[in-house]
Amino acid sequence: AEAEQVLEAELGPVDETFESFDRTPISGASLGQVYRATYEGTDVAEKGRRPGIEELVEAHLRVIRWSLPLVLLFTDEGRAFSLENLADEFATTIRQEMDYDRERRVLGEIGASFADDPDVHVPDAIPAASGPRVLTMEYVGGTKINDVAALDEAGFDRTALAEKLQRAYLVMILEEGVFHADPHPGNLAVAPDGAIVFYHFGMSGEVGPFVQARIVDFYIAVANQEI
């Protein structure tokens, strides 16, 4: 019921916005929950922030910031610099992850990169039913990428799947410069046709031309056994 309040504040009454809405979440994490629904005839995944999560996150970030001076008293100078950087990066990342408008833009950008690639599937976002705290996207089912027994039973070649996943990341990092930065098993699946499915783009990264060139140099050096 609390999550429904967030959805209705963004989109209006749930039962008027969606033809059907399953109020049992299919996925959940610390910041949000995901539900299945039907929107304008399309089977969708509806992602919404947890109620009150913004205030809770900001309170936790304040605790981290206030605790740093005490922690740094027991830390050597080199490590102290790393801890401060880590705290800043964590604050930036978690705020970005709560911004579903940003996630929708990244979803669209990376999805466009693989629009003609049969080996990768990125769900399409539905902007008309999305907002800063709600993200509606195409529902894409699949087998969790770490469910080895199910993948073997379905006859998938696990080596081929690993190669598809690696190639997808090389395309994102070395060609497009924007990449999915949260590749744990809950965010990766295998579609019935063998395509790798990416979920949850709240955590993403960018790579500029200079770093891209250095990564290529590194791979060449490894291939030439120079390092």
C-alpha positions in Angstrom: 0.0 0.0 0.0 2.9 2.4 0.7 4.5 1.7 -2.6 1.2 2.3 -4.3 1.2 5.8 -2.9 4.4 6.5 -4.8 3.1 5.2 -8.0 -0.1 7.1 -7.8 1.7 10.4 -6.9 3.6 10.0 -10.2 1.1 8.4 -12.5 -2.4 8.7 -11.0 -4.6 5.9 -9.8 -3.0 2.6 -10.5 -6.2 0.8 -11.6 -6.9 3.6 -14.1 -3.4 3.9 -15.4 -2.9 0.2 -16.0 -5.2 -2.5 -17.4 -3.9 -4.9 -14.9 -1.4 -4.6 -12.0 -0.1 -7.5 -9.9 0.5 -6.0 -6.4 2.9 -8.8 -5.5 6.5 -7.6 -6.4 8.5 -9.7 -8.7 11.8 -8.2 -7.5 13.0 -5.8 -4.8 16.1 -4.2 -3.5 17.0 -1.6 -0.9 15.9 1.4 -3.1 12.9 0.1 -5.1 10.5 -2.7 -6.0 9.4 -4.1 -9.3 5.9 -5.2 -10.3 4.3 -6.8 -13.4 1.5 -4.9 -15.0 -0.2 -4.3 -18.4 0.0 -0.8 -19.9 -1.9 0.0 -23.1 -1.8 -3.7 -24.1 1.9 -4.2 -23.3 3.2 -6.5 -20.6 5.4 -4.2 -18.5 7.7 -4.2 -15.5 6.8 -1.3 -13.2 9.7 -0.1 -11.0 9.0 2.3 -8.1 11.1 3.8 -5.4 10.4 2.6 -1.8 8.4 5.2 0.1 10.6 7.6 2.1 13.8 6.1 0.7 15.2 9.6 -0.2 15.1 10.8 3.5 16.6 7.5 4.7 19.4 7.6 2.2 20.3 11.2 3.0 20.4 10.3 6.7 22.8 7.4 6.1 25.0 9.6 3.9 25.2 12.2 6.7 26.2 9.4 9.1 29.0 8.4 6.8 30.2 11.9 6.3 30.1 12.7 10.1 31.9 9.4 10.9 34.8 10.0 8.5 36.8 12.3 10.8 36.8 9.7 13.5 37.7 6.9 11.1 40.5 8.9 9.6 42.2 9.3 13.0 43.0 5.6 12.8 43.9 5.5 9.1 47.2 6.2 7.4 47.4 9.2 5.1 47.2 7.3 1.8 44.2 5.2 2.9 42.5 8.3 4.3 42.4 9.8 0.8 40.8 6.6 -0.6 38.2 6.6 2.1 37.1 10.1 1.4 36.9 9.4 -2.3 34.9 6.3 -1.6 32.4 8.2 0.5 32.0 10.8 -2.2 31.6 8.2 -5.0 29.1 6.2 -3.0 27.0 9.3 -2.4 27.0 10.2 -6.1 26.2 6.7 -7.2 23.3 6.1 -4.8 21.7 9.4 -5.7 22.0 8.6 -9.4 20.5 5.2 -8.7 17.4 6.8 -7.2 16.9 9.1 -10.3 14.6 7.0 -12.6 14.6 9.8 -15.2 18.3 9.3 -15.5 18.0 5.5 -15.6 15.4 5.8 -18.4 17.8 7.9 -20.5 20.7 5.4 -20.0 18.3 2.6 -20.8 17.4 4.2 -24.0 21.0 5.1 -24.9 22.4 1.6 -24.3 19.3 0.0 -25.8 19.8 1.9 -29.1 23.4 0.6 -29.2 22.0 -3.0 -29.4 18.8 -2.4 -31.3 20.0 -4.6 -34.2 21.9 -7.1 -32.2 20.1 -10.4 -31.7 22.4 -11.5 -28.9 21.5 -8.7 -26.5 18.1 -7.5 -25.3 17.6 -4.2 -23.4 14.0 -3.6 -22.4 12.4 -0.5 -23.9 11.3 2.2 -21.5 7.8 3.7 -21.7 8.3 7.5 -21.1 4.6 8.3 -20.9 4.3 6.1 -17.8 7.6 7.0 -16.2 9.0 9.8 -13.9 11.7 10.6 -11.4 10.4 8.0 -9.0 8.7 5.5 -11.3 10.1 3.7 -14.4 7.8 1.6 -16.7 9.5 -0.6 -19.2 8.9 -3.6 -21.4 8.7 -6.8 -19.5 11.3 -9.3 -20.7 11.4 -12.7 -19.1 14.4 -15.0 -18.9 16.5 -17.5 -16.9 18.8 -16.0 -14.4 22.3 -16.1 -15.8 23.7 -18.0 -12.7 21.0 -20.7 -12.8 23.3 -23.2 -14.4 21.0 -26.2 -14.1 18.2 -24.4 -15.9 20.5 -23.1 -18.6 21.9 -26.6 -19.2 18.4 -28.1 -19.2 17.3 -25.6 -21.9 20.3 -26.6 -24.0 22.3 -23.3 -23.8 26.0 -23.3 -24.5 27.4 -21.6 -21.4 30.7 -20.7 -23.2 28.7 -19.0 -26.0 26.7 -17.1 -23.4 29.8 -15.9 -21.6 31.2 -14.7 -25.0 28.0 -12.8 -25.8 28.2 -11.1 -22.4 31.8 -10.2 -22.7 31.3 -8.8 -26.2 28.3 -6.8 -25.0 30.5 -5.1 -22.4 33.3 -4.5 -24.9 30.8 -2.8 -27.2 29.5 -0.6 -24.3 32.9 0.3 -22.9 35.1 0.6 -26.0 32.6 1.7 -28.7 29.7 3.5 -27.0 31.4 4.8 -23.9 28.4 4.2 -21.7 28.0 0.9 -19.8 25.8 -1.1 -17.5 27.7 -1.0 -14.1 25.8 -3.5 -12.0 26.3 -6.9 -13.6 25.2 -9.2 -10.7 22.9 -12.3 -11.4 19.8 -10.5 -10.5 20.3 -8.0 -13.3 21.3 -10.5 -16.0 19.2 -13.2 -17.7 19.1 -15.4 -20.8 16.0 -15.0 -23.0 14.5 -18.2 -24.6 16.2 -17.3 -27.9 19.6 -17.1 -26.2 20.0 -13.4 -26.0 21.5 -11.8 -22.9 18.9 -9.6 -21.1 20.1 -6.6 -19.1 18.0 -5.3 -16.2 18.4 -2.3 -14.0 20.4 0.6 -15.4 20.4 2.7 -12.2 24.2 2.1 -11.9 26.0 3.0 -15.1 29.4 4.4 -16.1 31.0 6.4 -18.8 34.3 6.0 -20.5 36.1 8.7 -22.5 38.3 8.3 -25.5 41.5 8.5 -23.6 40.6 5.6 -21.2 39.1 3.6 -24.1 42.5 3.8 -25.9 44.4 2.7 -22.8 42.1 -0.3 -22.4 42.8 -1.3 -26.0 46.5 -0.9 -25.3 46.2 -3.1 -22.3 44.4 -5.9 -24.2 47.0 -5.8 -27.0 49.8 -6.0 -24.4 48.2 -9.0 -22.8 47.7 -10.7 -26.2 51.4 -10.0 -27.0 52.4 -11.4 -23.6 54.1 -8.1 -22.8 52.7 -7.9 -19.3 
